[in-house]
């Protein structure tokens, strides 16, 4: 795991603060000093997850706090699904099931390697309240076991002024479908 220097932390914090200040509607009622306090106490693992989100085009920003523990929720807020996280099938089982034209990887394992959580349906809809996001692309979301056991996986997008949640075969992948994630700090 990366050991963060003070200069590296400051570089990341500056990017996050600039984005935080540019998009105040995403985090009404939260002030930067609250965020800065959480970031200062964050683990190297959490900071590495935020950096991975940034480096893959996610543009992480604060979208709220966790009501259970007060954690600040950073979510991918790029207008479209992060560009460096597209063309992936849903999970390892789906990747293994493909006989031809396998994608480079899968969403579940990529998110895990980055140290981020996939958005579930509720969080995807919450994100769209400060959006809109995915007006030209779509994003895989955490899929309930009952759907996954039948070979499917869920994704969402924003069209015609509303959020849509759809299904697809978990082994499918598209150039305009990626995934969004979040980190709680």
Long-range contacts (C-beta under 8 A, 24 or more apart in sequence): 1-44, 1-45, 1-48, 2-44, 2-47, 2-48, 2-51, 3-44, 4-44, 4-47, 4-48, 9-39, 9-47, 12-47, 12-50, 12-51, 12-54, 13-39, 15-54, 16-50, 16-60, 16-61, 16-74, 19-59, 19-60, 19-61, 19-77, 20-61, 20-62, 23-61, 23-77, 23-130, 25-130, 26-61, 26-62, 26-63, 26-77, 26-130, 27-61, 27-62, 27-63, 27-64, 27-130, 30-62, 30-64, 30-65, 30-72, 34-72, 35-62, 35-72, 38-71, 38-72, 38-185, 39-185, 42-185, 45-115, 46-115, 46-183, 46-185, 48-115, 49-114, 49-115, 49-116, 49-183, 50-74, 50-183, 50-185, 52-114, 52-115, 52-116, 53-82, 53-114, 53-116, 53-181, 53-183, 55-84, 56-82, 56-83, 56-84, 56-85, 56-114, 57-82, 57-83, 57-84, 57-85, 58-82, 58-85, 58-180, 58-181, 60-183, 63-126, 63-127, 63-130, 63-182, 64-126, 66-184, 69-184, 71-184, 71-185, 72-184, 72-185, 73-182, 73-183, 73-184, 74-182, 74-183, 74-184, 74-185, 75-119, 75-123, 75-127, 75-180, 75-181, 75-182, 76-180, 76-181, 76-182, 77-127, 77-130, 77-133, 78-133, 79-133, 79-135, 80-133, 80-134, 80-135, 80-136, 80-137, 81-134, 81-137, 81-138, 81-139, 81-176, 81-177, 81-178, 81-179, 81-180, 82-178, 82-179, 82-180, 83-178, 85-110, 85-178, 85-179, 86-137, 86-174, 86-175, 86-176, 86-177, 86-178, 87-173, 87-174, 87-175, 87-177, 87-178, 88-140, 88-173, 88-178, 88-179, 89-170, 89-171, 89-172, 89-173, 90-140, 90-143, 90-148, 90-153, 90-170, 90-171, 91-148, 91-153, 91-170, 93-170, 94-153, 94-169, 94-170, 94-171, 95-171, 97-171, 98-171, 103-173, 107-140, 107-178, 107-179, 110-179, 111-179, 111-181, 114-181, 115-183, 116-181, 116-182, 116-183, 117-142, 117-181, 117-182, 117-183, 117-184, 118-142, 118-179, 118-180, 118-181, 119-179, 119-180, 119-181, 119-182, 121-154, 121-156, 121-165, 123-182, 124-156, 124-163, 124-165, 124-180, 125-156, 125-163, 127-180, 128-156, 128-158, 128-163, 131-158, 132-158, 133-158, 133-180, 134-158, 135-159, 136-176, 137-176, 137-177, 137-178, 138-166, 138-174, 138-176, 138-177, 139-177, 139-178, 139-179, 139-180, 140-177, 140-178, 140-179, 141-165, 141-179, 141-180, 143-170
